[in-house]
Amino acid sequence: MPTPDTSHISPIWGRAVPGTLIAERGEGAYLYTTDGQQLLDFTCGIGVTNTGHSHPRVVRAIQEQAAKLIHGQANIVYHDPLIRLTHELSQIVPEKLSSFFFSNSGAEILEASVKLAKHATKRPNIIVFNGSFHGRTHLTMAMTTSKTIYRVGYQPLPAGIFVTPYPYAYKYGWDEATTVDYCLAELKLLFKAQTAPDETAAIVIESVLGEGGYVPPPARFMHELRELCDHYGILLIADEVQSGFGRTGKWFGFEHTGIVPDMICMAKGLASGMPLSGLAASPDVMSKWTPGSHGGTYGGNAVACAAAVATIQTIREEKLLENSTRMGEVLMIGLRRLQEEYPEIGDVRGVGLMVATEFSTEKREPWTERAKAATKASLDEGLMLLTCGSYDNIIRWIPPLIVNEAQVKDALGMFEKALKKN
Ligand SMILES: Cc1ncc(COP(=O)(O)O)c(C=O)c1O
C-alpha cells in the first residue's frame, strides 16, 4: 500500500512516537495501523481511552445520541445526556462538589477553574507547582513548568502565577519526609515573599504530577496543603485531567491522600476520547460565578456527554477501578524485577495504572537517550509507550483500565527485549 500523503498536516504536532503510524482502528488495548501492525497501546492517546479503544458500550451511546441530537447549546437548551452526566458525576465526586460546568479540553477547564476561583475569592493570584502541566492556552502555559518547549517564543505570559516546588523526592535525592518539609517551607516562604495569602485565589495541583514525571504526592503534603488553604481562605484545585477516571485505581487521584479539594478539573478519561472536560465545585462556590461571564459554544455537547455517561457506567459495572489497582500491581512488580537487572531504571513509581520508570545514569543524572531508545525499541517489539518529565527520561505506563494480566505480562516481555537490545 502506498504511504499516505501527510504533507498537508501541520508539523506543530511533533511526533511523540517514532515514525509515522497511521491508525486504522482501535479495539480494547490494541491499535491497528494501515500497514498491518497490531500494537499494544500503553499510551491510551495520552491517558484518554481508559475504557479501551472503541468500547462497544461507549460506541453505542455515541451512535444512539448522534441519531437523536448532536448539539444542543447549553445556554439555549438543556438535554438528557447533560442532565444524566451531572447525576452520574455527583455519585463519584465528594458530596459537597455537586455543581458542574463543562467545556471541551483540559486546558479550557483549567482556565475555567482559575476564572471561577478569581470570581469566588475576589483575589488575583494563583500558585502552581514546579513541573506541572496544565495546558497550552496562554494562561495555562503560564501555569505550566514541565518543559520550556511549551513556553519558548510565547513569553511574556499572563502574570499572577507563582511557582513552588513539588514533592518529587527522587529528583531531589532526599527521603520523603525531608522533601515534604522542604516543599512546605518553600510554599510558606512564597506567601511571605511573593504572593500574600489574601491576594492568592487558588493553589492548583495535579493529584499525581503527570507530564512532569508521574509522581504521586505524599499524603502528608496534601493534608498540609489543605490546612494552609483552609487557614487562608484559598481554594484548592485538583487537576485530575490525567489522573482521573480510574487511572490511579480510584475515581480521582486525590482520594489516595484523603483530602477533599474545592474544585476538580476533569477531561481525558471522562468521555473515552470524545472532547469533553468538566469542573466540579460546591454550589456555594459555583454561585459566585457571574452568569454569562464564562461559557462556550460546545461545552456539554450532547454526544460527548452521552459518551461520558457510558464511560462512567462502564468503569463502575466492569469494576475497572479494581482492575486498575490489580494490574498496576502486576505492572509495578514486573518493572521492579526489571529494575534489578537494568540499573538504568533508577526509579519505578506510580499508583494504579499511572506508572513511571525513570532512567538515570550511575551518577543519578537524567538519561534521556536511554529512555528514548527503550521507547523506540519497545515500539519495534509492538508496544507503544510515551516518555515524560522535563528531561524526557521517564517512560510512563498508561494502559487502558481494561487491560488484562496476559497483556501486562506481554508488555513487560516486549519491554525486556527492548532493554536487552540497547
Ligand atoms: C494534568 C493535565 N492538565 C491539563 C492538561 C491539558 O489538557 P488538554 O490537552 O486537553 O488541553 C493535560 C494534558 O495532558 C494534563 O495532563
The ligand as a Tripos MOL2 file, in Angstrom:
@<TRIPOS>MOLECULE
LIG
   16    16     1     0     0
SMALL
NO_CHARGES

@<TRIPOS>ATOM
      1 C1         -2.7730   17.3020   34.1560 C.3       1 LIG1
      2 C2         -3.1680   17.9290   32.8560 C.ar      1 LIG1
      3 N1         -3.8490   19.0840   32.8750 N.ar      1 LIG1
      4 C3         -4.2420   19.6830   31.7390 C.ar      1 LIG1
      5 C4         -3.9290   19.1490   30.5160 C.ar      1 LIG1
      6 C5         -4.3680   19.8420   29.2500 C.3       1 LIG1
      7 O1         -5.3400   19.0940   28.6160 O.3       1 LIG1
      8 P1         -5.6850   19.3450   27.0480 P.3       1 LIG1
      9 O2         -4.5230   18.8460   26.2820 O.co2     1 LIG1
     10 O3         -6.9250   18.5470   26.8400 O.co2     1 LIG1
     11 O4         -5.9100   20.8060   26.8990 O.co2     1 LIG1
     12 C6         -3.2260   17.9470   30.4420 C.ar      1 LIG1
     13 C7         -2.8670   17.3430   29.1390 C.2       1 LIG1
     14 O5         -2.0270   16.4820   29.0240 O.2       1 LIG1
     15 C8         -2.8270   17.3230   31.6580 C.ar      1 LIG1
     16 O6         -2.1350   16.1790   31.6450 O.3       1 LIG1
@<TRIPOS>BOND
     1     1     2 1
     2     2     3 ar
     3     2    15 ar
     4     3     4 ar
     5     4     5 ar
     6     5     6 1
     7     5    12 ar
     8     6     7 1
     9     7     8 1
    10     8     9 2
    11     8    10 1
    12     8    11 1
    13    12    13 1
    14    12    15 ar
    15    13    14 2
    16    15    16 1
@<TRIPOS>SUBSTRUCTURE
     1 LIG1         1 GROUP 0 **** ****
